[in-house]
């Protein structure tokens, strides 16, 4: 396993990490209710995905 021989300076570390940026979550419009949802997920407002209705998506709290 490769091990660094010398300590990397703060400047070099920060320069290397300058491209570590967070990206905004992609959203699409739900075809049923037009609410903004994440792609490939059931709509949290109406609970549909791919023309099917899922009741589990409408629950907001974890139920035991």
LUMLUM-120431 format. One record per atom (N, C-alpha, C, O): residue number from 1; residue in one letter; atom name; x, y negated, z negated. Coordinates in nm, 3 decimals, padded with zeros to 5 digits. Layout:
! residues N
torti i:NUM aa:A at:CA xx:X yy:Y zz:Z $
...
***
This chain:
! residues 64
torti i:1 aa:X at:N xx:00.084 yy:00.118 zz:00.000 $
torti i:1 aa:X at:CA xx:00.000 yy:00.000 zz:00.000 $
torti i:1 aa:X at:C xx:00.089 yy:-00.125 zz:00.000 $
torti i:1 aa:X at:O xx:00.187 yy:-00.131 zz:-00.073 $
torti i:2 aa:X at:N xx:00.054 yy:-00.223 zz:00.081 $
torti i:2 aa:X at:CA xx:00.135 yy:-00.344 zz:00.092 $
torti i:2 aa:X at:C xx:00.116 yy:-00.433 zz:-00.030 $
torti i:2 aa:X at:O xx:00.003 yy:-00.455 zz:-00.075 $
torti i:3 aa:X at:N xx:00.227 yy:-00.484 zz:-00.081 $
torti i:3 aa:X at:CA xx:00.225 yy:-00.573 zz:-00.197 $
torti i:3 aa:X at:C xx:00.301 yy:-00.699 zz:-00.159 $
torti i:3 aa:X at:O xx:00.410 yy:-00.688 zz:-00.101 $
torti i:4 aa:X at:N xx:00.248 yy:-00.819 zz:-00.188 $
torti i:4 aa:X at:CA xx:00.319 yy:-00.941 zz:-00.153 $
torti i:4 aa:X at:C xx:00.451 yy:-00.955 zz:-00.226 $
torti i:4 aa:X at:O xx:00.460 yy:-00.924 zz:-00.345 $
torti i:5 aa:X at:N xx:00.555 yy:-01.000 zz:-00.156 $
torti i:5 aa:X at:CA xx:00.685 yy:-01.018 zz:-00.221 $
torti i:5 aa:X at:C xx:00.691 yy:-01.148 zz:-00.299 $
torti i:5 aa:X at:O xx:00.758 yy:-01.156 zz:-00.402 $
torti i:6 aa:X at:N xx:00.620 yy:-01.251 zz:-00.251 $
torti i:6 aa:X at:CA xx:00.624 yy:-01.382 zz:-00.314 $
torti i:6 aa:X at:C xx:00.483 yy:-01.430 zz:-00.345 $
torti i:6 aa:X at:O xx:00.385 yy:-01.389 zz:-00.282 $
torti i:7 aa:X at:N xx:00.475 yy:-01.518 zz:-00.443 $
torti i:7 aa:X at:CA xx:00.347 yy:-01.579 zz:-00.478 $
torti i:7 aa:X at:C xx:00.303 yy:-01.673 zz:-00.366 $
torti i:7 aa:X at:O xx:00.383 yy:-01.752 zz:-00.316 $
torti i:8 aa:X at:N xx:00.176 yy:-01.664 zz:-00.327 $
torti i:8 aa:X at:CA xx:00.124 yy:-01.754 zz:-00.225 $
torti i:8 aa:X at:C xx:00.087 yy:-01.887 zz:-00.291 $
torti i:8 aa:X at:O xx:00.019 yy:-01.889 zz:-00.393 $
torti i:9 aa:X at:N xx:00.131 yy:-01.996 zz:-00.232 $
torti i:9 aa:X at:CA xx:00.107 yy:-02.128 zz:-00.290 $
torti i:9 aa:X at:C xx:-00.041 yy:-02.163 zz:-00.286 $
torti i:9 aa:X at:O xx:-00.118 yy:-02.105 zz:-00.210 $
torti i:10 aa:X at:N xx:-00.079 yy:-02.259 zz:-00.369 $
torti i:10 aa:X at:CA xx:-00.218 yy:-02.303 zz:-00.372 $
torti i:10 aa:X at:C xx:-00.261 yy:-02.358 zz:-00.238 $
torti i:10 aa:X at:O xx:-00.373 yy:-02.334 zz:-00.192 $
torti i:11 aa:X at:N xx:-00.172 yy:-02.432 zz:-00.174 $
torti i:11 aa:X at:CA xx:-00.202 yy:-02.492 zz:-00.044 $
torti i:11 aa:X at:C xx:-00.229 yy:-02.383 zz:00.060 $
torti i:11 aa:X at:O xx:-00.327 yy:-02.392 zz:00.135 $
torti i:12 aa:X at:N xx:-00.144 yy:-02.282 zz:00.065 $
torti i:12 aa:X at:CA xx:-00.164 yy:-02.175 zz:00.162 $
torti i:12 aa:X at:C xx:-00.289 yy:-02.095 zz:00.132 $
torti i:12 aa:X at:O xx:-00.361 yy:-02.055 zz:00.224 $
torti i:13 aa:X at:N xx:-00.317 yy:-02.070 zz:00.005 $
torti i:13 aa:X at:CA xx:-00.437 yy:-01.996 zz:-00.033 $
torti i:13 aa:X at:C xx:-00.562 yy:-02.071 zz:00.008 $
torti i:13 aa:X at:O xx:-00.654 yy:-02.013 zz:00.066 $
torti i:14 aa:X at:N xx:-00.565 yy:-02.200 zz:-00.021 $
torti i:14 aa:X at:CA xx:-00.683 yy:-02.280 zz:00.013 $
torti i:14 aa:X at:C xx:-00.697 yy:-02.298 zz:00.163 $
torti i:14 aa:X at:O xx:-00.808 yy:-02.303 zz:00.216 $
torti i:15 aa:X at:N xx:-00.585 yy:-02.308 zz:00.233 $
torti i:15 aa:X at:CA xx:-00.590 yy:-02.318 zz:00.378 $
torti i:15 aa:X at:C xx:-00.646 yy:-02.190 zz:00.440 $
torti i:15 aa:X at:O xx:-00.724 yy:-02.195 zz:00.535 $
torti i:16 aa:X at:N xx:-00.607 yy:-02.076 zz:00.385 $
torti i:16 aa:X at:CA xx:-00.656 yy:-01.947 zz:00.435 $
torti i:16 aa:X at:C xx:-00.805 yy:-01.931 zz:00.405 $
torti i:16 aa:X at:O xx:-00.879 yy:-01.876 zz:00.486 $
torti i:17 aa:X at:N xx:-00.849 yy:-01.978 zz:00.289 $
torti i:17 aa:X at:CA xx:-00.988 yy:-01.962 zz:00.249 $
torti i:17 aa:X at:C xx:-01.080 yy:-02.071 zz:00.304 $
torti i:17 aa:X at:O xx:-01.200 yy:-02.069 zz:00.274 $
torti i:18 aa:X at:N xx:-01.029 yy:-02.164 zz:00.381 $
torti i:18 aa:X at:CA xx:-01.110 yy:-02.276 zz:00.428 $
torti i:18 aa:X at:C xx:-01.222 yy:-02.232 zz:00.521 $
torti i:18 aa:X at:O xx:-01.318 yy:-02.306 zz:00.540 $
torti i:19 aa:X at:N xx:-01.212 yy:-02.113 zz:00.580 $
torti i:19 aa:X at:CA xx:-01.315 yy:-02.065 zz:00.670 $
torti i:19 aa:X at:C xx:-01.417 yy:-01.975 zz:00.602 $
torti i:19 aa:X at:O xx:-01.505 yy:-01.921 zz:00.669 $
torti i:20 aa:X at:N xx:-01.408 yy:-01.959 zz:00.470 $
torti i:20 aa:X at:CA xx:-01.505 yy:-01.877 zz:00.396 $
torti i:20 aa:X at:C xx:-01.625 yy:-01.965 zz:00.367 $
torti i:20 aa:X at:O xx:-01.633 yy:-02.024 zz:00.259 $
torti i:21 aa:X at:N xx:-01.718 yy:-01.974 zz:00.458 $
torti i:21 aa:X at:CA xx:-01.834 yy:-02.061 zz:00.440 $
torti i:21 aa:X at:C xx:-01.961 yy:-01.977 zz:00.434 $
torti i:21 aa:X at:O xx:-01.974 yy:-01.877 zz:00.503 $
torti i:22 aa:X at:N xx:-02.052 yy:-02.019 zz:00.350 $
torti i:22 aa:X at:CA xx:-02.181 yy:-01.952 zz:00.340 $
torti i:22 aa:X at:C xx:-02.269 yy:-01.998 zz:00.456 $
torti i:22 aa:X at:O xx:-02.268 yy:-02.116 zz:00.493 $
torti i:23 aa:X at:N xx:-02.345 yy:-01.906 zz:00.513 $
torti i:23 aa:X at:CA xx:-02.435 yy:-01.939 zz:00.622 $
torti i:23 aa:X at:C xx:-02.578 yy:-01.940 zz:00.572 $
torti i:23 aa:X at:O xx:-02.613 yy:-01.866 zz:00.480 $
torti i:24 aa:X at:N xx:-02.660 yy:-02.023 zz:00.631 $
torti i:24 aa:X at:CA xx:-02.802 yy:-02.029 zz:00.595 $
torti i:24 aa:X at:C xx:-02.870 yy:-01.899 zz:00.638 $
torti i:24 aa:X at:O xx:-02.833 yy:-01.840 zz:00.740 $
torti i:25 aa:X at:N xx:-02.968 yy:-01.856 zz:00.561 $
torti i:25 aa:X at:CA xx:-03.041 yy:-01.734 zz:00.592 $
torti i:25 aa:X at:C xx:-03.128 yy:-01.759 zz:00.715 $
torti i:25 aa:X at:O xx:-03.199 yy:-01.859 zz:00.722 $
torti i:26 aa:X at:N xx:-03.122 yy:-01.669 zz:00.811 $
torti i:26 aa:X at:CA xx:-03.203 yy:-01.682 zz:00.933 $
torti i:26 aa:X at:C xx:-03.349 yy:-01.653 zz:00.900 $
torti i:26 aa:X at:O xx:-03.381 yy:-01.559 zz:00.827 $
torti i:27 aa:X at:N xx:-03.437 yy:-01.735 zz:00.955 $
torti i:27 aa:X at:CA xx:-03.581 yy:-01.715 zz:00.935 $
torti i:27 aa:X at:C xx:-03.652 yy:-01.716 zz:01.068 $
torti i:27 aa:X at:O xx:-03.608 yy:-01.781 zz:01.164 $
torti i:28 aa:X at:N xx:-03.763 yy:-01.644 zz:01.074 $
torti i:28 aa:X at:CA xx:-03.848 yy:-01.642 zz:01.192 $
torti i:28 aa:X at:C xx:-03.992 yy:-01.663 zz:01.147 $
torti i:28 aa:X at:O xx:-04.024 yy:-01.647 zz:01.029 $
torti i:29 aa:X at:N xx:-04.077 yy:-01.699 zz:01.239 $
torti i:29 aa:X at:CA xx:-04.218 yy:-01.720 zz:01.207 $
torti i:29 aa:X at:C xx:-04.292 yy:-01.586 zz:01.210 $
torti i:29 aa:X at:O xx:-04.274 yy:-01.506 zz:01.302 $
torti i:30 aa:X at:N xx:-04.375 yy:-01.564 zz:01.110 $
torti i:30 aa:X at:CA xx:-04.456 yy:-01.442 zz:01.105 $
torti i:30 aa:X at:C xx:-04.562 yy:-01.449 zz:01.215 $
torti i:30 aa:X at:O xx:-04.628 yy:-01.552 zz:01.229 $
torti i:31 aa:X at:N xx:-04.579 yy:-01.343 zz:01.293 $
torti i:31 aa:X at:CA xx:-04.679 yy:-01.348 zz:01.400 $
torti i:31 aa:X at:C xx:-04.823 yy:-01.353 zz:01.349 $
torti i:31 aa:X at:O xx:-04.912 yy:-01.397 zz:01.422 $
torti i:32 aa:X at:N xx:-04.847 yy:-01.310 zz:01.226 $
torti i:32 aa:X at:CA xx:-04.983 yy:-01.310 zz:01.170 $
torti i:32 aa:X at:C xx:-05.020 yy:-01.445 zz:01.109 $
torti i:32 aa:X at:O xx:-05.121 yy:-01.505 zz:01.145 $
torti i:33 aa:X at:N xx:-04.935 yy:-01.493 zz:01.015 $
torti i:33 aa:X at:CA xx:-04.971 yy:-01.614 zz:00.939 $
torti i:33 aa:X at:C xx:-04.881 yy:-01.733 zz:00.968 $
torti i:33 aa:X at:O xx:-04.902 yy:-01.841 zz:00.913 $
torti i:34 aa:X at:N xx:-04.781 yy:-01.717 zz:01.053 $
torti i:34 aa:X at:CA xx:-04.687 yy:-01.822 zz:01.093 $
torti i:34 aa:X at:C xx:-04.601 yy:-01.875 zz:00.978 $
torti i:34 aa:X at:O xx:-04.543 yy:-01.982 zz:00.990 $
torti i:35 aa:X at:N xx:-04.592 yy:-01.802 zz:00.867 $
torti i:35 aa:X at:CA xx:-04.503 yy:-01.840 zz:00.757 $
torti i:35 aa:X at:C xx:-04.360 yy:-01.801 zz:00.792 $
torti i:35 aa:X at:O xx:-04.338 yy:-01.707 zz:00.868 $
torti i:36 aa:X at:N xx:-04.264 yy:-01.872 zz:00.737 $
torti i:36 aa:X at:CA xx:-04.124 yy:-01.842 zz:00.763 $
torti i:36 aa:X at:C xx:-04.082 yy:-01.719 zz:00.683 $
torti i:36 aa:X at:O xx:-04.100 yy:-01.716 zz:00.561 $
torti i:37 aa:X at:N xx:-04.027 yy:-01.619 zz:00.751 $
torti i:37 aa:X at:CA xx:-03.984 yy:-01.495 zz:00.686 $
torti i:37 aa:X at:C xx:-03.847 yy:-01.455 zz:00.739 $
torti i:37 aa:X at:O xx:-03.803 yy:-01.504 zz:00.843 $
torti i:38 aa:X at:N xx:-03.780 yy:-01.367 zz:00.668 $
torti i:38 aa:X at:CA xx:-03.654 yy:-01.313 zz:00.716 $
torti i:38 aa:X at:C xx:-03.684 yy:-01.208 zz:00.822 $
torti i:38 aa:X at:O xx:-03.782 yy:-01.135 zz:00.810 $
torti i:39 aa:X at:N xx:-03.600 yy:-01.199 zz:00.926 $
torti i:39 aa:X at:CA xx:-03.625 yy:-01.097 zz:01.027 $
torti i:39 aa:X at:C xx:-03.610 yy:-00.956 zz:00.971 $
torti i:39 aa:X at:O xx:-03.528 yy:-00.933 zz:00.882 $
torti i:40 aa:X at:N xx:-03.687 yy:-00.863 zz:01.021 $
torti i:40 aa:X at:CA xx:-03.686 yy:-00.722 zz:00.984 $
torti i:40 aa:X at:C xx:-03.726 yy:-00.701 zz:00.838 $
torti i:40 aa:X at:O xx:-03.679 yy:-00.607 zz:00.774 $
torti i:41 aa:X at:N xx:-03.812 yy:-00.788 zz:00.785 $
torti i:41 aa:X at:CA xx:-03.864 yy:-00.775 zz:00.650 $
torti i:41 aa:X at:C xx:-04.015 yy:-00.797 zz:00.656 $
torti i:41 aa:X at:O xx:-04.064 yy:-00.866 zz:00.745 $
torti i:42 aa:X at:N xx:-04.088 yy:-00.739 zz:00.562 $
torti i:42 aa:X at:CA xx:-04.231 yy:-00.765 zz:00.552 $
torti i:42 aa:X at:C xx:-04.252 yy:-00.909 zz:00.509 $
torti i:42 aa:X at:O xx:-04.176 yy:-00.961 zz:00.427 $
torti i:43 aa:X at:N xx:-04.354 yy:-00.973 zz:00.562 $
torti i:43 aa:X at:CA xx:-04.383 yy:-01.112 zz:00.529 $
torti i:43 aa:X at:C xx:-04.425 yy:-01.122 zz:00.382 $
torti i:43 aa:X at:O xx:-04.516 yy:-01.050 zz:00.340 $
torti i:44 aa:X at:N xx:-04.361 yy:-01.208 zz:00.302 $
torti i:44 aa:X at:CA xx:-04.399 yy:-01.216 zz:00.162 $
torti i:44 aa:X at:C xx:-04.535 yy:-01.280 zz:00.139 $
torti i:44 aa:X at:O xx:-04.595 yy:-01.259 zz:00.033 $
torti i:45 aa:X at:N xx:-04.586 yy:-01.357 zz:00.235 $
torti i:45 aa:X at:CA xx:-04.716 yy:-01.422 zz:00.213 $
torti i:45 aa:X at:C xx:-04.834 yy:-01.334 zz:00.254 $
torti i:45 aa:X at:O xx:-04.934 yy:-01.329 zz:00.183 $
torti i:46 aa:X at:N xx:-04.824 yy:-01.265 zz:00.369 $
torti i:46 aa:X at:CA xx:-04.937 yy:-01.182 zz:00.412 $
torti i:46 aa:X at:C xx:-04.909 yy:-01.033 zz:00.404 $
torti i:46 aa:X at:O xx:-05.002 yy:-00.952 zz:00.407 $
torti i:47 aa:X at:N xx:-04.781 yy:-00.993 zz:00.392 $
torti i:47 aa:X at:CA xx:-04.748 yy:-00.852 zz:00.374 $
torti i:47 aa:X at:C xx:-04.749 yy:-00.768 zz:00.500 $
torti i:47 aa:X at:O xx:-04.760 yy:-00.646 zz:00.490 $
torti i:48 aa:X at:N xx:-04.739 yy:-00.828 zz:00.617 $
torti i:48 aa:X at:CA xx:-04.739 yy:-00.750 zz:00.740 $
torti i:48 aa:X at:C xx:-04.599 yy:-00.743 zz:00.800 $
torti i:48 aa:X at:O xx:-04.518 yy:-00.834 zz:00.784 $
torti i:49 aa:X at:N xx:-04.573 yy:-00.633 zz:00.868 $
torti i:49 aa:X at:CA xx:-04.449 yy:-00.616 zz:00.942 $
torti i:49 aa:X at:C xx:-04.475 yy:-00.517 zz:01.054 $
torti i:49 aa:X at:O xx:-04.521 yy:-00.405 zz:01.029 $
torti i:50 aa:X at:N xx:-04.446 yy:-00.556 zz:01.175 $
torti i:50 aa:X at:CA xx:-04.463 yy:-00.468 zz:01.290 $
torti i:50 aa:X at:C xx:-04.608 yy:-00.428 zz:01.313 $
torti i:50 aa:X at:O xx:-04.634 yy:-00.316 zz:01.357 $
torti i:51 aa:X at:N xx:-04.701 yy:-00.517 zz:01.283 $
torti i:51 aa:X at:CA xx:-04.843 yy:-00.488 zz:01.304 $
torti i:51 aa:X at:C xx:-04.906 yy:-00.405 zz:01.194 $
torti i:51 aa:X at:O xx:-05.025 yy:-00.373 zz:01.202 $
torti i:52 aa:X at:N xx:-04.830 yy:-00.370 zz:01.090 $
torti i:52 aa:X at:CA xx:-04.884 yy:-00.292 zz:00.979 $
torti i:52 aa:X at:C xx:-04.889 yy:-00.378 zz:00.853 $
torti i:52 aa:X at:O xx:-04.811 yy:-00.471 zz:00.838 $
torti i:53 aa:X at:N xx:-04.982 yy:-00.346 zz:00.764 $
torti i:53 aa:X at:CA xx:-04.997 yy:-00.419 zz:00.639 $
torti i:53 aa:X at:C xx:-04.935 yy:-00.338 zz:00.525 $
torti i:53 aa:X at:O xx:-04.963 yy:-00.219 zz:00.509 $
torti i:54 aa:X at:N xx:-04.849 yy:-00.404 zz:00.448 $
torti i:54 aa:X at:CA xx:-04.783 yy:-00.340 zz:00.335 $
torti i:54 aa:X at:C xx:-04.824 yy:-00.412 zz:00.207 $
torti i:54 aa:X at:O xx:-04.798 yy:-00.531 zz:00.191 $
torti i:55 aa:X at:N xx:-04.890 yy:-00.337 zz:00.115 $
torti i:55 aa:X at:CA xx:-04.935 yy:-00.398 zz:-00.010 $
torti i:55 aa:X at:C xx:-04.819 yy:-00.430 zz:-00.102 $
torti i:55 aa:X at:O xx:-04.828 yy:-00.524 zz:-00.180 $
torti i:56 aa:X at:N xx:-04.710 yy:-00.355 zz:-00.094 $
torti i:56 aa:X at:CA xx:-04.597 yy:-00.375 zz:-00.184 $
torti i:56 aa:X at:C xx:-04.534 yy:-00.512 zz:-00.165 $
torti i:56 aa:X at:O xx:-04.474 yy:-00.565 zz:-00.258 $
torti i:57 aa:X at:N xx:-04.546 yy:-00.571 zz:-00.047 $
torti i:57 aa:X at:CA xx:-04.485 yy:-00.700 zz:-00.022 $
torti i:57 aa:X at:C xx:-04.559 yy:-00.812 zz:-00.094 $
torti i:57 aa:X at:O xx:-04.501 yy:-00.918 zz:-00.119 $
torti i:58 aa:X at:N xx:-04.685 yy:-00.790 zz:-00.128 $
torti i:58 aa:X at:CA xx:-04.763 yy:-00.895 zz:-00.193 $
torti i:58 aa:X at:C xx:-04.737 yy:-00.903 zz:-00.343 $
torti i:58 aa:X at:O xx:-04.771 yy:-01.003 zz:-00.405 $
torti i:59 aa:X at:N xx:-04.679 yy:-00.798 zz:-00.401 $
torti i:59 aa:X at:CA xx:-04.648 yy:-00.802 zz:-00.544 $
torti i:59 aa:X at:C xx:-04.532 yy:-00.896 zz:-00.568 $
torti i:59 aa:X at:O xx:-04.433 yy:-00.895 zz:-00.495 $
torti i:60 aa:X at:N xx:-04.544 yy:-00.977 zz:-00.673 $
torti i:60 aa:X at:CA xx:-04.436 yy:-01.072 zz:-00.704 $
torti i:60 aa:X at:C xx:-04.353 yy:-01.025 zz:-00.823 $
torti i:60 aa:X at:O xx:-04.234 yy:-01.055 zz:-00.829 $
torti i:61 aa:X at:N xx:-04.412 yy:-00.953 zz:-00.917 $
torti i:61 aa:X at:CA xx:-04.339 yy:-00.907 zz:-01.035 $
torti i:61 aa:X at:C xx:-04.317 yy:-00.757 zz:-01.027 $
torti i:61 aa:X at:O xx:-04.394 yy:-00.684 zz:-00.964 $
torti i:62 aa:X at:N xx:-04.210 yy:-00.712 zz:-01.091 $
torti i:62 aa:X at:CA xx:-04.181 yy:-00.569 zz:-01.095 $
torti i:62 aa:X at:C xx:-04.281 yy:-00.499 zz:-01.188 $
torti i:62 aa:X at:O xx:-04.298 yy:-00.539 zz:-01.303 $
torti i:63 aa:X at:N xx:-04.347 yy:-00.398 zz:-01.136 $
torti i:63 aa:X at:CA xx:-04.446 yy:-00.326 zz:-01.216 $
torti i:63 aa:X at:C xx:-04.396 yy:-00.188 zz:-01.246 $
torti i:63 aa:X at:O xx:-04.346 yy:-00.118 zz:-01.158 $
torti i:64 aa:X at:N xx:-04.409 yy:-00.146 zz:-01.374 $
torti i:64 aa:X at:CA xx:-04.366 yy:-00.013 zz:-01.413 $
torti i:64 aa:X at:C xx:-04.482 yy:00.084 zz:-01.409 $
torti i:64 aa:X at:O xx:-04.464 yy:00.202 zz:-01.439 $
***
